[in-house]
């Protein structure tokens, strides 16, 4: 199986699971909160979800209320992104991705924990995403002491190796 074949099969699996997405997202959010309590990050990178991704907006709002915790989301720039503080309103960008409308990248904050959406992962626990490489490009520019959590509504796993060494690897994988 090729990486593109695997990507396609993961998308098909996701398209069939929409009926139970609220219940699955609840389970995912509870598991993410457990990881956050364990790791105690101060700066968290999350994402504004697409329809096929777990809805983490409640988690974002919960974390924003915590004293001493900052929530960042990707702000697309060129072929990668810069983390920006999550703020409303959101605006649509390329690929249907939403991001804070008035956000401006500022000085680089050290991200302690990154919660990254994924279509699937392979035997090396490396990410198979949508094929644009934005997360891979971002993570190659930062230090390696960040904890990375892959999150996916449906477990999509390839038992063989589909990824390359530049694809990011998870410390945790959360699925419903």
C-alpha positions as CSV (number, residue, x, y, z in Angstrom):
1,X,0.0,0.0,0.0
2,X,1.3,3.5,-0.9
3,X,1.0,6.5,1.3
4,X,-1.6,8.0,-1.0
5,X,-3.7,4.7,-1.0
6,X,-3.5,4.8,2.8
7,X,-4.6,8.4,2.9
8,X,-7.6,7.6,0.7
9,X,-8.7,4.7,2.8
10,X,-8.4,6.8,6.0
11,X,-10.6,9.5,4.3
12,X,-13.2,6.9,3.4
13,X,-13.2,5.6,7.0
14,X,-13.8,9.1,8.3
15,X,-16.6,9.9,5.9
16,X,-18.5,6.8,7.2
17,X,-18.2,7.8,10.9
18,X,-20.0,11.1,10.9
19,X,-23.1,9.7,12.7
20,X,-21.3,9.1,15.9
21,X,-18.9,12.1,15.8
22,X,-20.3,13.9,18.9
23,X,-19.8,10.9,21.2
24,X,-16.4,10.1,19.7
25,X,-15.3,13.7,20.1
26,X,-16.3,13.6,23.7
27,X,-14.1,10.5,24.4
28,X,-11.2,12.2,22.5
29,X,-11.5,15.4,24.6
30,X,-11.5,13.4,27.8
31,X,-8.4,11.6,26.8
32,X,-6.7,14.8,25.7
33,X,-7.5,16.4,29.1
34,X,-5.8,13.4,30.8
35,X,-2.7,14.0,28.8
36,X,-2.7,17.7,29.5
37,X,-3.1,17.1,33.2
38,X,-0.1,14.7,33.1
39,X,2.2,16.9,31.0
40,X,1.1,20.3,32.5
41,X,2.0,22.4,29.5
42,X,2.0,26.2,29.6
43,X,1.8,26.7,25.8
44,X,-0.3,24.4,23.8
45,X,-0.6,24.2,20.0
46,X,-4.1,23.0,18.9
47,X,-6.0,23.4,15.7
48,X,-9.2,24.8,14.4
49,X,-10.9,21.6,13.2
50,X,-12.1,20.7,9.8
51,X,-15.3,18.7,9.5
52,X,-13.4,15.4,9.4
53,X,-11.3,16.2,12.5
54,X,-12.3,15.9,16.1
55,X,-14.0,19.1,17.3
56,X,-11.5,20.5,19.9
57,X,-13.2,23.9,20.2
58,X,-14.6,23.1,23.7
59,X,-11.1,22.1,24.7
60,X,-9.7,25.3,23.4
61,X,-12.2,27.4,25.3
62,X,-11.6,25.4,28.5
63,X,-7.8,25.8,28.3
64,X,-8.1,29.5,27.5
65,X,-9.8,30.0,30.9
66,X,-6.9,28.3,32.8
67,X,-4.5,30.7,34.4
68,X,-1.0,30.3,33.1
69,X,-2.0,28.4,29.9
70,X,-1.8,29.9,26.4
71,X,-3.5,28.3,23.4
72,X,-2.0,28.7,20.0
73,X,-3.3,27.6,16.6
74,X,-1.6,27.5,13.2
75,X,-1.5,30.6,11.1
76,X,-0.6,29.7,7.5
77,X,2.5,31.4,6.1
78,X,4.0,30.2,2.8
79,X,4.2,26.4,2.9
80,X,4.1,26.1,6.7
81,X,2.6,28.0,9.6
82,X,3.5,30.1,12.7
83,X,1.6,29.5,15.9
84,X,-0.6,32.5,16.9
85,X,-2.8,33.0,20.0
86,X,-6.3,31.7,19.5
87,X,-8.7,34.6,19.1
88,X,-12.1,35.3,17.6
89,X,-13.3,36.0,15.0
90,X,-12.1,33.2,12.7
91,X,-11.7,33.6,9.0
92,X,-11.5,30.9,6.2
93,X,-8.1,30.5,4.6
94,X,-6.7,28.0,2.0
95,X,-8.0,24.4,2.1
96,X,-11.0,25.4,4.1
97,X,-8.9,26.0,7.2
98,X,-10.0,28.6,9.7
99,X,-7.7,30.8,11.7
100,X,-7.9,33.9,13.8
101,X,-8.8,36.8,11.4
102,X,-6.7,39.5,13.1
103,X,-3.8,37.3,14.3
104,X,-0.2,38.3,13.7
105,X,2.7,36.1,14.4
106,X,4.7,37.5,17.3
107,X,7.8,36.4,19.1
108,X,8.3,32.7,19.1
109,X,6.8,31.2,22.2
110,X,8.1,27.8,23.3
111,X,5.3,25.3,22.6
112,X,5.3,22.5,25.3
113,X,2.5,20.3,23.9
114,X,1.2,20.1,20.3
115,X,-2.1,18.4,19.5
116,X,-2.0,17.6,15.8
117,X,-4.8,16.3,13.6
118,X,-3.9,13.3,11.6
119,X,-5.5,11.0,9.0
120,X,-3.4,8.1,10.2
121,X,0.0,6.9,11.2
122,X,2.3,4.0,10.3
123,X,4.4,1.4,12.1
124,X,7.0,4.1,13.1
125,X,4.2,6.2,14.7
126,X,4.8,8.9,12.1
127,X,2.0,11.1,10.8
128,X,0.2,10.7,7.6
129,X,-1.7,13.9,7.1
130,X,-3.5,15.6,4.2
131,X,-0.3,15.7,2.1
132,X,0.7,19.4,2.3
133,X,3.5,18.9,4.8
134,X,2.7,22.0,6.8
135,X,3.2,20.4,10.2
136,X,6.4,18.6,9.1
137,X,7.9,21.9,8.0
138,X,6.9,23.7,11.2
139,X,8.3,21.0,13.5
140,X,11.6,20.8,11.7
141,X,12.2,24.5,12.7
142,X,11.8,24.0,16.5
143,X,13.5,22.0,19.2
144,X,12.7,18.4,19.8
145,X,11.6,18.6,23.4
146,X,8.0,19.3,22.5
147,X,5.4,16.5,23.3
148,X,3.3,15.7,20.2
149,X,-0.2,14.2,20.4
150,X,-1.8,12.8,17.3
151,X,-5.6,13.0,17.3
152,X,-8.0,11.3,15.0
153,X,-11.7,10.5,15.2
154,X,-11.2,7.0,13.7
155,X,-8.1,4.9,14.3
156,X,-6.3,4.5,11.0
157,X,-3.1,2.6,11.3
158,X,-0.8,1.1,8.7
159,X,1.3,-1.8,10.0
160,X,4.0,-1.2,7.4
161,X,6.2,1.9,6.9
162,X,4.7,4.6,4.7
163,X,6.4,7.7,6.0
164,X,9.9,9.3,5.7
165,X,12.2,10.5,8.4
166,X,11.0,14.1,8.0
167,X,7.4,13.1,8.9
168,X,6.7,13.9,12.6
169,X,6.4,11.2,15.2
170,X,3.9,11.1,18.0
171,X,4.5,10.8,21.8
172,X,0.8,10.0,22.2
173,X,-2.0,8.9,19.9
174,X,-5.6,9.6,20.8
175,X,-8.6,8.2,19.0
176,X,-12.1,7.2,19.9
